[in-house]
Amino acid sequence: MRSVAEPVTSTFDPNGGVKPTNDQTVQQIKAYLDARHIGYQSSANKSDLLKLVG
């Protein structure tokens, strides 16, 4: 039995089928949008980028 929980590590794949959420970084969200050729302003904040995700 484990007494200490091991951290769960997951890697977000911007080319995958899972849409980014607030858990992803701005860079990850931009990578997702770039992979789908969705334009955004370079100064856009996380909230604005997530709106584009849909």
PDB file of N, CA, C and O in Angstrom:
ATOM      1  N   MET A   1       0.839  -1.172   0.000  1.00  0.00           N
ATOM      2  CA  MET A   1       0.000   0.000   0.000  1.00  0.00           C
ATOM      3  C   MET A   1       0.888   1.241   0.000  1.00  0.00           C
ATOM      4  O   MET A   1       1.921   1.278   0.669  1.00  0.00           O
ATOM      5  N   ARG A   2       0.473   2.261  -0.761  1.00  0.00           N
ATOM      6  CA  ARG A   2       1.241   3.498  -0.808  1.00  0.00           C
ATOM      7  C   ARG A   2       0.788   4.428   0.296  1.00  0.00           C
ATOM      8  O   ARG A   2      -0.407   4.580   0.550  1.00  0.00           O
ATOM      9  N   SER A   3       1.747   5.041   0.942  1.00  0.00           N
ATOM     10  CA  SER A   3       1.394   5.996   1.987  1.00  0.00           C
ATOM     11  C   SER A   3       1.486   7.435   1.484  1.00  0.00           C
ATOM     12  O   SER A   3       0.895   8.344   2.068  1.00  0.00           O
ATOM     13  N   VAL A   4       2.225   7.631   0.405  1.00  0.00           N
ATOM     14  CA  VAL A   4       2.379   8.970  -0.163  1.00  0.00           C
ATOM     15  C   VAL A   4       1.837   8.933  -1.585  1.00  0.00           C
ATOM     16  O   VAL A   4       2.212   8.071  -2.380  1.00  0.00           O
ATOM     17  N   ALA A   5       0.973   9.854  -1.892  1.00  0.00           N
ATOM     18  CA  ALA A   5       0.403   9.905  -3.235  1.00  0.00           C
ATOM     19  C   ALA A   5       1.445  10.398  -4.225  1.00  0.00           C
ATOM     20  O   ALA A   5       2.157  11.371  -3.975  1.00  0.00           O
ATOM     21  N   GLU A   6       1.517   9.711  -5.346  1.00  0.00           N
ATOM     22  CA  GLU A   6       2.426  10.136  -6.398  1.00  0.00           C
ATOM     23  C   GLU A   6       1.716  11.180  -7.245  1.00  0.00           C
ATOM     24  O   GLU A   6       0.522  11.055  -7.515  1.00  0.00           O
ATOM     25  N   PRO A   7       2.448  12.214  -7.668  1.00  0.00           N
ATOM     26  CA  PRO A   7       1.805  13.245  -8.478  1.00  0.00           C
ATOM     27  C   PRO A   7       1.384  12.670  -9.832  1.00  0.00           C
ATOM     28  O   PRO A   7       2.078  11.843 -10.423  1.00  0.00           O
ATOM     29  N   VAL A   8       0.248  13.126 -10.292  1.00  0.00           N
ATOM     30  CA  VAL A   8      -0.229  12.714 -11.602  1.00  0.00           C
ATOM     31  C   VAL A   8       0.298  13.718 -12.607  1.00  0.00           C
ATOM     32  O   VAL A   8       0.057  14.920 -12.485  1.00  0.00           O
ATOM     33  N   THR A   9       1.011  13.226 -13.590  1.00  0.00           N
ATOM     34  CA  THR A   9       1.526  14.116 -14.617  1.00  0.00           C
ATOM     35  C   THR A   9       0.842  13.778 -15.924  1.00  0.00           C
ATOM     36  O   THR A   9       0.797  12.621 -16.340  1.00  0.00           O
ATOM     37  N   SER A  10       0.318  14.794 -16.559  1.00  0.00           N
ATOM     38  CA  SER A  10      -0.292  14.597 -17.863  1.00  0.00           C
ATOM     39  C   SER A  10       0.216  15.691 -18.783  1.00  0.00           C
ATOM     40  O   SER A  10       0.469  16.823 -18.370  1.00  0.00           O
ATOM     41  N   THR A  11       0.352  15.322 -20.013  1.00  0.00           N
ATOM     42  CA  THR A  11       0.833  16.264 -20.998  1.00  0.00           C
ATOM     43  C   THR A  11      -0.306  16.614 -21.925  1.00  0.00           C
ATOM     44  O   THR A  11      -0.952  15.732 -22.491  1.00  0.00           O
ATOM     45  N   PHE A  12      -0.550  17.884 -22.079  1.00  0.00           N
ATOM     46  CA  PHE A  12      -1.593  18.343 -22.991  1.00  0.00           C
ATOM     47  C   PHE A  12      -1.065  18.277 -24.409  1.00  0.00           C
ATOM     48  O   PHE A  12       0.021  18.782 -24.691  1.00  0.00           O
ATOM     49  N   ASP A  13      -1.821  17.659 -25.303  1.00  0.00           N
ATOM     50  CA  ASP A  13      -1.438  17.547 -26.708  1.00  0.00           C
ATOM     51  C   ASP A  13      -2.283  18.515 -27.528  1.00  0.00           C
ATOM     52  O   ASP A  13      -3.474  18.274 -27.723  1.00  0.00           O
ATOM     53  N   PRO A  14      -1.686  19.615 -28.017  1.00  0.00           N
ATOM     54  CA  PRO A  14      -2.459  20.598 -28.769  1.00  0.00           C
ATOM     55  C   PRO A  14      -3.005  20.044 -30.082  1.00  0.00           C
ATOM     56  O   PRO A  14      -3.932  20.614 -30.656  1.00  0.00           O
ATOM     57  N   ASN A  15      -2.440  18.942 -30.558  1.00  0.00           N
ATOM     58  CA  ASN A  15      -2.921  18.331 -31.794  1.00  0.00           C
ATOM     59  C   ASN A  15      -3.973  17.263 -31.533  1.00  0.00           C
ATOM     60  O   ASN A  15      -4.540  16.706 -32.474  1.00  0.00           O
ATOM     61  N   GLY A  16      -4.234  16.978 -30.282  1.00  0.00           N
ATOM     62  CA  GLY A  16      -5.201  15.950 -29.913  1.00  0.00           C
ATOM     63  C   GLY A  16      -6.627  16.448 -29.999  1.00  0.00           C
ATOM     64  O   GLY A  16      -6.889  17.580 -30.406  1.00  0.00           O
ATOM     65  N   GLY A  17      -7.539  15.582 -29.610  1.00  0.00           N
ATOM     66  CA  GLY A  17      -8.954  15.902 -29.708  1.00  0.00           C
ATOM     67  C   GLY A  17      -9.549  16.534 -28.465  1.00  0.00           C
ATOM     68  O   GLY A  17     -10.731  16.877 -28.449  1.00  0.00           O
ATOM     69  N   VAL A  18      -8.739  16.694 -27.415  1.00  0.00           N
ATOM     70  CA  VAL A  18      -9.232  17.271 -26.169  1.00  0.00           C
ATOM     71  C   VAL A  18      -9.034  18.785 -26.191  1.00  0.00           C
ATOM     72  O   VAL A  18      -7.923  19.277 -26.389  1.00  0.00           O
ATOM     73  N   LYS A  19     -10.131  19.513 -25.984  1.00  0.00           N
ATOM     74  CA  LYS A  19     -10.040  20.975 -25.977  1.00  0.00           C
ATOM     75  C   LYS A  19      -9.358  21.453 -24.700  1.00  0.00           C
ATOM     76  O   LYS A  19      -9.543  20.862 -23.636  1.00  0.00           O
ATOM     77  N   PRO A  20      -8.567  22.524 -24.804  1.00  0.00           N
ATOM     78  CA  PRO A  20      -7.935  23.069 -23.605  1.00  0.00           C
ATOM     79  C   PRO A  20      -8.967  23.690 -22.665  1.00  0.00           C
ATOM     80  O   PRO A  20     -10.032  24.141 -23.087  1.00  0.00           O
ATOM     81  N   THR A  21      -8.623  23.698 -21.404  1.00  0.00           N
ATOM     82  CA  THR A  21      -9.453  24.307 -20.368  1.00  0.00           C
ATOM     83  C   THR A  21      -8.605  25.318 -19.623  1.00  0.00           C
ATOM     84  O   THR A  21      -7.481  25.616 -20.029  1.00  0.00           O
ATOM     85  N   ASN A  22      -9.134  25.838 -18.551  1.00  0.00           N
ATOM     86  CA  ASN A  22      -8.401  26.799 -17.729  1.00  0.00           C
ATOM     87  C   ASN A  22      -7.160  26.163 -17.095  1.00  0.00           C
ATOM     88  O   ASN A  22      -6.288  26.873 -16.594  1.00  0.00           O
ATOM     89  N   ASP A  23      -7.078  24.830 -17.114  1.00  0.00           N
ATOM     90  CA  ASP A  23      -5.915  24.135 -16.550  1.00  0.00           C
ATOM     91  C   ASP A  23      -4.672  24.272 -17.420  1.00  0.00           C
ATOM     92  O   ASP A  23      -3.556  24.096 -16.930  1.00  0.00           O
ATOM     93  N   GLN A  24      -4.848  24.585 -18.709  1.00  0.00           N
ATOM     94  CA  GLN A  24      -3.710  24.717 -19.604  1.00  0.00           C
ATOM     95  C   GLN A  24      -3.128  26.126 -19.519  1.00  0.00           C
ATOM     96  O   GLN A  24      -3.782  27.067 -19.070  1.00  0.00           O
ATOM     97  N   THR A  25      -1.889  26.234 -19.961  1.00  0.00           N
ATOM     98  CA  THR A  25      -1.216  27.533 -19.983  1.00  0.00           C
ATOM     99  C   THR A  25      -1.629  28.296 -21.238  1.00  0.00           C
ATOM    100  O   THR A  25      -2.202  27.721 -22.163  1.00  0.00           O
ATOM    101  N   VAL A  26      -1.337  29.570 -21.260  1.00  0.00           N
ATOM    102  CA  VAL A  26      -1.622  30.399 -22.431  1.00  0.00           C
ATOM    103  C   VAL A  26      -0.887  29.828 -23.643  1.00  0.00           C
ATOM    104  O   VAL A  26      -1.452  29.772 -24.735  1.00  0.00           O
ATOM    105  N   GLN A  27       0.370  29.403 -23.463  1.00  0.00           N
ATOM    106  CA  GLN A  27       1.142  28.841 -24.576  1.00  0.00           C
ATOM    107  C   GLN A  27       0.489  27.571 -25.110  1.00  0.00           C
ATOM    108  O   GLN A  27       0.465  27.355 -26.322  1.00  0.00           O
ATOM    109  N   GLN A  28      -0.038  26.734 -24.232  1.00  0.00           N
ATOM    110  CA  GLN A  28      -0.691  25.505 -24.678  1.00  0.00           C
ATOM    111  C   GLN A  28      -1.974  25.806 -25.451  1.00  0.00           C
ATOM    112  O   GLN A  28      -2.270  25.159 -26.456  1.00  0.00           O
ATOM    113  N   ILE A  29      -2.725  26.785 -24.977  1.00  0.00           N
ATOM    114  CA  ILE A  29      -3.956  27.160 -25.666  1.00  0.00           C
ATOM    115  C   ILE A  29      -3.634  27.741 -27.042  1.00  0.00           C
ATOM    116  O   ILE A  29      -4.302  27.423 -28.026  1.00  0.00           O
ATOM    117  N   LYS A  30      -2.621  28.583 -27.106  1.00  0.00           N
ATOM    118  CA  LYS A  30      -2.207  29.146 -28.398  1.00  0.00           C
ATOM    119  C   LYS A  30      -1.747  28.047 -29.345  1.00  0.00           C
ATOM    120  O   LYS A  30      -2.036  28.107 -30.540  1.00  0.00           O
ATOM    121  N   ALA A  31      -1.041  27.050 -28.839  1.00  0.00           N
ATOM    122  CA  ALA A  31      -0.604  25.928 -29.673  1.00  0.00           C
ATOM    123  C   ALA A  31      -1.809  25.174 -30.223  1.00  0.00           C
ATOM    124  O   ALA A  31      -1.807  24.765 -31.384  1.00  0.00           O
ATOM    125  N   TYR A  32      -2.833  24.988 -29.404  1.00  0.00           N
ATOM    126  CA  TYR A  32      -4.070  24.333 -29.836  1.00  0.00           C
ATOM    127  C   TYR A  32      -4.721  25.142 -30.958  1.00  0.00           C
ATOM    128  O   TYR A  32      -5.115  24.584 -31.982  1.00  0.00           O
ATOM    129  N   LEU A  33      -4.832  26.453 -30.763  1.00  0.00           N
ATOM    130  CA  LEU A  33      -5.442  27.315 -31.773  1.00  0.00           C
ATOM    131  C   LEU A  33      -4.609  27.326 -33.052  1.00  0.00           C
ATOM    132  O   LEU A  33      -5.159  27.284 -34.152  1.00  0.00           O
ATOM    133  N   ASP A  34      -3.291  27.383 -32.912  1.00  0.00           N
ATOM    134  CA  ASP A  34      -2.402  27.360 -34.076  1.00  0.00           C
ATOM    135  C   ASP A  34      -2.581  26.072 -34.878  1.00  0.00           C
ATOM    136  O   ASP A  34      -2.618  26.103 -36.108  1.00  0.00           O
ATOM    137  N   ALA A  35      -2.692  24.945 -34.182  1.00  0.00           N
ATOM    138  CA  ALA A  35      -2.845  23.653 -34.850  1.00  0.00           C
ATOM    139  C   ALA A  35      -4.135  23.595 -35.655  1.00  0.00           C
ATOM    140  O   ALA A  35      -4.241  22.812 -36.599  1.00  0.00           O
ATOM    141  N   ARG A  36      -5.106  24.408 -35.296  1.00  0.00           N
ATOM    142  CA  ARG A  36      -6.395  24.430 -35.994  1.00  0.00           C
ATOM    143  C   ARG A  36      -6.558  25.672 -36.860  1.00  0.00           C
ATOM    144  O   ARG A  36      -7.644  25.938 -37.375  1.00  0.00           O
ATOM    145  N   HIS A  37      -5.484  26.426 -37.016  1.00  0.00           N
ATOM    146  CA  HIS A  37      -5.468  27.635 -37.850  1.00  0.00           C
ATOM    147  C   HIS A  37      -6.534  28.633 -37.423  1.00  0.00           C
ATOM    148  O   HIS A  37      -7.202  29.242 -38.259  1.00  0.00           O
ATOM    149  N   ILE A  38      -6.684  28.792 -36.111  1.00  0.00           N
ATOM    150  CA  ILE A  38      -7.617  29.761 -35.550  1.00  0.00           C
ATOM    151  C   ILE A  38      -6.810  30.985 -35.132  1.00  0.00           C
ATOM    152  O   ILE A  38      -5.894  30.883 -34.316  1.00  0.00           O
ATOM    153  N   GLY A  39      -7.149  32.128 -35.688  1.00  0.00           N
ATOM    154  CA  GLY A  39      -6.407  33.349 -35.410  1.00  0.00           C
ATOM    155  C   GLY A  39      -6.756  33.947 -34.055  1.00  0.00           C
ATOM    156  O   GLY A  39      -7.863  33.772 -33.546  1.00  0.00           O
ATOM    157  N   TYR A  40      -5.795  34.651 -33.488  1.00  0.00           N
ATOM    158  CA  TYR A  40      -5.974  35.339 -32.207  1.00  0.00           C
ATOM    159  C   TYR A  40      -4.959  36.471 -32.129  1.00  0.00           C
ATOM    160  O   TYR A  40      -3.935  36.453 -32.813  1.00  0.00           O
ATOM    161  N   GLN A  41      -5.255  37.444 -31.296  1.00  0.00           N
ATOM    162  CA  GLN A  41      -4.317  38.544 -31.089  1.00  0.00           C
ATOM    163  C   GLN A  41      -3.215  38.071 -30.149  1.00  0.00           C
ATOM    164  O   GLN A  41      -3.488  37.365 -29.178  1.00  0.00           O
ATOM    165  N   SER A  42      -1.996  38.448 -30.425  1.00  0.00           N
ATOM    166  CA  SER A  42      -0.866  38.005 -29.596  1.00  0.00           C
ATOM    167  C   SER A  42      -1.007  38.494 -28.158  1.00  0.00           C
ATOM    168  O   SER A  42      -0.438  37.899 -27.243  1.00  0.00           O
ATOM    169  N   SER A  43      -1.759  39.569 -27.954  1.00  0.00           N
ATOM    170  CA  SER A  43      -1.939  40.114 -26.607  1.00  0.00           C
ATOM    171  C   SER A  43      -3.149  39.514 -25.882  1.00  0.00           C
ATOM    172  O   SER A  43      -3.464  39.920 -24.763  1.00  0.00           O
ATOM    173  N   ALA A  44      -3.825  38.551 -26.513  1.00  0.00           N
ATOM    174  CA  ALA A  44      -5.039  37.961 -25.922  1.00  0.00           C
ATOM    175  C   ALA A  44      -4.706  37.257 -24.609  1.00  0.00           C
ATOM    176  O   ALA A  44      -3.668  36.607 -24.485  1.00  0.00           O
ATOM    177  N   ASN A  45      -5.602  37.396 -23.629  1.00  0.00           N
ATOM    178  CA  ASN A  45      -5.393  36.720 -22.348  1.00  0.00           C
ATOM    179  C   ASN A  45      -6.040  35.330 -22.394  1.00  0.00           C
ATOM    180  O   ASN A  45      -6.691  34.974 -23.376  1.00  0.00           O
ATOM    181  N   LYS A  46      -5.858  34.566 -21.344  1.00  0.00           N
ATOM    182  CA  LYS A  46      -6.336  33.186 -21.302  1.00  0.00           C
ATOM    183  C   LYS A  46      -7.851  33.116 -21.528  1.00  0.00           C
ATOM    184  O   LYS A  46      -8.326  32.270 -22.285  1.00  0.00           O
ATOM    185  N   SER A  47      -8.585  33.976 -20.893  1.00  0.00           N
ATOM    186  CA  SER A  47     -10.048  33.979 -21.028  1.00  0.00           C
ATOM    187  C   SER A  47     -10.461  34.199 -22.481  1.00  0.00           C
ATOM    188  O   SER A  47     -11.338  33.503 -22.993  1.00  0.00           O
ATOM    189  N   ASP A  48      -9.832  35.164 -23.141  1.00  0.00           N
ATOM    190  CA  ASP A  48     -10.139  35.440 -24.545  1.00  0.00           C
ATOM    191  C   ASP A  48      -9.793  34.252 -25.436  1.00  0.00           C
ATOM    192  O   ASP A  48     -10.544  33.919 -26.353  1.00  0.00           O
ATOM    193  N   LEU A  49      -8.660  33.616 -25.166  1.00  0.00           N
ATOM    194  CA  LEU A  49      -8.251  32.464 -25.965  1.00  0.00           C
ATOM    195  C   LEU A  49      -9.215  31.296 -25.794  1.00  0.00           C
ATOM    196  O   LEU A  49      -9.547  30.608 -26.759  1.00  0.00           O
ATOM    197  N   LEU A  50      -9.660  31.079 -24.562  1.00  0.00           N
ATOM    198  CA  LEU A  50     -10.581  29.968 -24.312  1.00  0.00           C
ATOM    199  C   LEU A  50     -11.926  30.201 -25.003  1.00  0.00           C
ATOM    200  O   LEU A  50     -12.594  29.243 -25.392  1.00  0.00           O
ATOM    201  N   LYS A  51     -12.326  31.463 -25.157  1.00  0.00           N
ATOM    202  CA  LYS A  51     -13.555  31.766 -25.898  1.00  0.00           C
ATOM    203  C   LYS A  51     -13.426  31.326 -27.350  1.00  0.00           C
ATOM    204  O   LYS A  51     -14.397  30.872 -27.954  1.00  0.00           O
ATOM    205  N   LEU A  52     -12.233  31.460 -27.905  1.00  0.00           N
ATOM    206  CA  LEU A  52     -11.997  31.055 -29.292  1.00  0.00           C
ATOM    207  C   LEU A  52     -12.016  29.539 -29.451  1.00  0.00           C
ATOM    208  O   LEU A  52     -12.338  29.025 -30.522  1.00  0.00           O
ATOM    209  N   VAL A  53     -11.674  28.829 -28.386  1.00  0.00           N
ATOM    210  CA  VAL A  53     -11.672  27.376 -28.420  1.00  0.00           C
ATOM    211  C   VAL A  53     -13.085  26.868 -28.669  1.00  0.00           C
ATOM    212  O   VAL A  53     -13.295  25.875 -29.366  1.00  0.00           O
ATOM    213  N   GLY A  54     -14.043  27.569 -28.084  1.00  0.00           N
ATOM    214  CA  GLY A  54     -15.442  27.224 -28.300  1.00  0.00           C
ATOM    215  C   GLY A  54     -16.037  26.241 -27.373  1.00  0.00           C
ATOM    216  O   GLY A  54     -17.215  25.906 -27.501  1.00  0.00           O
TER     217      GLY A  54
END
